[in-house]
Amino acid sequence: MPAAVPADVVRVRPVVRSLGTLDPREVYRGQVFHDRLLWQGHCAGDVSRYRIDVHTADGTRLASARVPHTLEFLHPFGPQTVLVVGKHYQRRGGWRTYHTSVRFDAARGRPPRLTVKTRTMPKGLQVEQFGGDPRGMFFNDPGSRKVVRWNGWWSRPLAPDIHFPGTMIRCGRHLFVLERHDVRPGRETVARIDLLTQAIERTFPTARQRITALVDVPGTPWLGATEAWADQVLLIDRAANRLAATLPVPGMPVELVAAAGRLVILAAESRTLRFFDLTTAGVPLVAEWDLAGIGPEYAHPRALHVDPDSGSVFIRFAFHPRLDGSVAGVMLAVDPEGRTFRRPG
């Protein structure tokens, strides 16, 4: 299924503005758009300043709460709730990892507030990311080459060994896992674990060229993965566990998200967003945004989210000490004429 590239691709110079919500030395990617809310993690400074904020789609802050560990990854976790994964160093206990559920409550007659519940993971685990949902919780433990199932009280490792397991996506009886064969990027693959039989099957016969992101693409048969050094996005057939198609994305694609019938891909080197139509056969490219309006100091994109109602795009940039002039920030980008998400006719 080749990806068509129509001649009438919509070219957009979006309106961009900073939400002004991050410390300029923030290093983590902790952000998610969930249930019409933008959730942002903050962990610059010491642990006394770590917190999570909830914003409306236009950037207005609604509520804030402290979290006693870093906020490295944020995941949807049910209605008005997200799960945060991070770590903290204890003087007597060493490095410990945690997960925290955060629920937004906007009951009528009182100010919005956040309810925070933190669980300390067992001492032998150094988890990094979460996969699944409240009914089936999975965490990766890269050092042990394992994915563990968590029931709220104890963990149990799945049988297969996976080299540096990363992002995890639950699809029915299967768990897809980004497998990183080295601490250095460029030798990634995807592994599918059958949760009933514990059998494992790799999606690709050989390693890929730097898979930086792996996401589900709801409403389609696919998962999507950015292959940054090959300038393309991979569409993986969930049922067959095979490559179904590739989408060309010049300029080093590093992040992607599916929303409002579009697959949105951020290319870091070319500083563009490409929008592919998931509702049309061939998944054609329908729009491309030029992000030149975002200043060069925002050089390290780490998270991409879309509000499906307004079409607003949120890009979180982290601070990188090896990039000259690098600062952290969250940029909001909007198509001023609304053509990107407009349906034909």
VENCORPE-V215609 format. One line per field, one symbol per residue. ss: DSSP state (~ for helix, > for strand, _ for the rest). phi: phi as a letter, one per 30 degrees, with the letter a starting at -180 (. if undefined). Layout:
ss->???
phi->???
This chain:
ss->____>>>>>>>>__>>>>____________>>>>__>>>>>>____~~~_>>>>>_____>>>>>>______>>>>____>>>>>>>>>>___>>>>>>>>>>>>_______>>>>>>>>_________>>>>__>>>>>>~~~_>>>>>____>>>_______>>>>>>>__>>>>>>>_______>>>>>>>_____>>>_____>__>>>>>>_____>>>>>>~~~_>>>>>>____>>>>>>>____>>>>>>>__>>>>>>____>>>>>>_______>>>>>>__________>>>>>>______>>>>>___________>>>>>>___________
phi->.dddbddcedcbcddbaddiccddcdccceaacbhibccbcbbdicddcdabcbbddcjddcabadbdadcdbcbebjehbbcccabacceccidbcbbbcbccbbddjbdebcccbcbddeedcbdbbcbjaedacbbcbedcibcccccjbbcbdddddbdhebebbdbidcbcbdccdadddjbdbbcccdddcidbbddcdbdccidcabbdbeibdcccbdcddchaccccddddhbdcabcdbdjidbbaacahibccbccdddhbccccddccejhddcabcccdddddddcbdbabbbdddcidccccccdbdcceidbclcccbbddciddcddei
